[in-house]
Amino acid sequence: MSAALTAAEIIAVGSELLGWSRLDTNSLFITEQLAALGIDVKGKSVVGDDRERLRAVFTESLRRSDLVILTGGLGPTDDDLTREVVADALALPMSEEPAITATIARRFSRRGLEMPDVNRRQAMVPRGATPLPNPHGSAPGLFIEAEGKVVVLLPGPPRELQPMLTALCERGLLSARAGAERVFKVSVFTTQRSESHVEELVQPIYSRWRDQHPPVETTILATPGQVELHLSLRAADEAAAMKRLESARQQLVAVLGDSAFTTDGRPLHRLVGDMLRQRRLTLAAAESCTGGLLLERLTGVPGSSAYVAGGIVAYTNTLKTTLLGVEPALLEQHGAVSEPVAAAMADGMRERSGADVSIAITGIAGPGGGSPEKPVGTVVVAVLAPGRPMSVRTHSFPGGREHVRFQATQAALDTLRRLL
Amino acid sequence: MSAALTAAEIIAVGSELLGWSRLDTNSLFITEQLAALGIDVKGKSVVGDDRERLRAVFTESLRRSDLVILTGGLGPTDDDLTREVVADALALPMSEEPAITATIARRFSRRGLEMPDVNRRQAMVPRGATPLPNPHGSAPGLFIEAEGKVVVLLPGPPRELQPMLTALCERGLLSARAGAERVFKVSVFTTQRSESHVEELVQPIYSRWRDQHPPVETTILATPGQVELHLSLRAADEAAAMKRLESARQQLVAVLGDSAFTTDGRPLHRLVGDMLRQRRLTLAAAESCTGGLLLERLTGVPGSSAYVAGGIVAYTNTLKTTLLGVEPALLEQHGAVSEPVAAAMADGMRERSGADVSIAITGIAGPGGGSPEKPVGTVVVAVLAPGRPMSVRTHSFPGGREHVRFQATQAALDTLRRLL
């Protein structure tokens, strides 16, 4: 019986991944899948279609790690070197597998085409390797065991690679070679608190977990408008691990309070959409500085027509009056970025749309338009929900135009979440 | 005099770059900067905060390439190993540079803090290395020449790394070590044509360039709704290179015709915004299936309040009638996704907003809502510009919800561009 795999390296092959426009994103998916098996990625490389460099990087990776995953370079052309270079480095002779040739030929004939002779390269299999079927493309993957180590070759396109790797990890050749331990994960997403504030609240809690055996690991991912806490635990017993993680999560939620909006990974606009759907409520939004971003986020979700009625983007003061019925005197007296105007926008929006819930956002996204009294980042959000008094609040968001706009939509969605 | 640098490798250091959530994006910026100096990136790696692996990867990279750029791992803590590992691998003793210590101490004292002793690590300089000032952080970079090769250490945060590298490449130590040749670039962006259609049109042209000396290289980047052609040329004489690239670009524009919308890299929503501003026109949009995405794109540009009046997101039929004045009979007879309804939305939008230009988009973004007559991806776009008859056209876009929505906004913007 071979030893369990623990340390992996990933090599992405392809000159197109060495330019200024494309990153190897497959490695994130691979890392997440391997982590679930308790296998850590210790290094990643990108190599062009260059025989010598690929051979050198592969050999070095295999010396350092017990699992090497190569992606890309399995196509039929002369540029596609991965299969050959790996077989050569491992000193494994290759031969054509007639069953694979037949499968590739069938793919072509289904489209009324004859298989080009060059595609027979994709049917070459190193001795002892297991071909991995590819329902979404012509290049099969390969699983190779050599000297107690494992080498996996996967096609580059994500829609071919992902199902192939999932099959290997879920109940396939890789899960069979993983150790008894798995990595289990839970998360808590918060909004309306800065990263440093969240850190201050949770640090005394998660620092205690580090000394436990095995430790609960905490990762904090912050973007403007959202801070995510990801907890993970390496363990052999799933029930016990999930019990500890659940308790850890509850400790975090207890200190984060109402700002912890989800523990199932749903983004805020999706969560609020689901709440509206469950309560059979419809929503309309009147947006100024966010220019349609709130409606765009809500309607990006399939099926959102069940709860989004629509809205008005009133970028100019004139449209705030003509489309939303905000009195010119109110705009004159308080300015477009003010609590009375936001409230009038929300009122006008509900009246004109007949929706159950209405939201209004008006603010200064920048970089221009700020003043000493109302600097860039000042945003007023008004939310009107059934049976509740109108909520109107003035926020002050840090960051550039894009960040201010996103934080404004987060604040609006979070206010509605709390009212519902 | 040392030989000109031609082949580079990039090593990103940091365990946080080996997880499932973060990629090393600095390498794209570095690749673009080096390409301009005629230096190709031949390989990229990511290594965790692991002394042995970092040393191995660094040594191997330096053996293969004449320039190695390391990013990250220059902080003050025990995890920050890059400086020490590189000095050790090159057998260079390190000593503290008092001028750097003083600079770091001043950064702290400006914030009323005393410099922690651990930050003195950041003032350690390998013998013969040139420190690179960091106006945006405490970690200086390092430029090291060893055995005719060059090693550059840069801090990980992009706002610290980018100005430092730009200074090195523009008129600094790296540009001085580059060859006489530079890489020059031009681009052409097109819309309303598929990647395969663009490829078919331009392939006969760019394939001829490959045999010229030096060759003009063509890269095609396709996203739904936009195909970008990037041309580059390696040459010593800038004027001659730009003349050839300009001629190459004109040949592409000649076959692409009106679908080539920009040669200066401006995205379509920015280009159309600039056209509106120059012509002193205002715009309003009535959106159904795009749910605010068109307005969101337009208003994402600073200063867009000069030409965007606002708009209406009429997601339901009711709002198409109450907010835009579309006759219920028209909706009944033709359906919401129809040319008469799109035209009525554009008319209603112009009338209610008083804007010079109005755009209406109605369609089926999917995944639900399709029918045999109007499948998912069917989108009708109507555009009304001053002095022109209304343009109304039914499109059929491939892809999922997000892609259909984006392509719909591209089609609307492109129609307006052509009318203006």
Interface residues (C-beta under 8 A of the other chain):
Chain A: L18 G19 W20 S21 L23 D24 T25 S27 L28 F29 T31 E32 A35 D40 V41 K42 G43 K44 S45 V46 V47 G48 D50 R53 A56 V57 E60 R64 T219 L221 H230 A284 A285 E287 T290 G291 G292 L293 L294 L295 E296 L298 T299 G300 P302 G303 S304 S305 V308 A309 G310 G311 I312 V313 A314 Y315 T316 T318 L319 T322 L323 R352 S353 G354 G366 P367 G368 G369 R401 E402 R405
Chain B: L18 G19 W20 S21 L23 D24 T25 S27 L28 F29 T31 E32 A35 D40 V41 K42 G43 K44 S45 V46 V47 G48 D50 R53 A56 V57 E60 R64 T219 L221 H230 A284 A285 E287 T290 G291 G292 L293 L294 L295 E296 L298 T299 G300 P302 G303 S304 S305 V308 A309 G310 G311 I312 V313 A314 Y315 T316 T318 L319 T322 L323 R352 S353 G354 G366 P367 G368 G369 R401 E402 R405
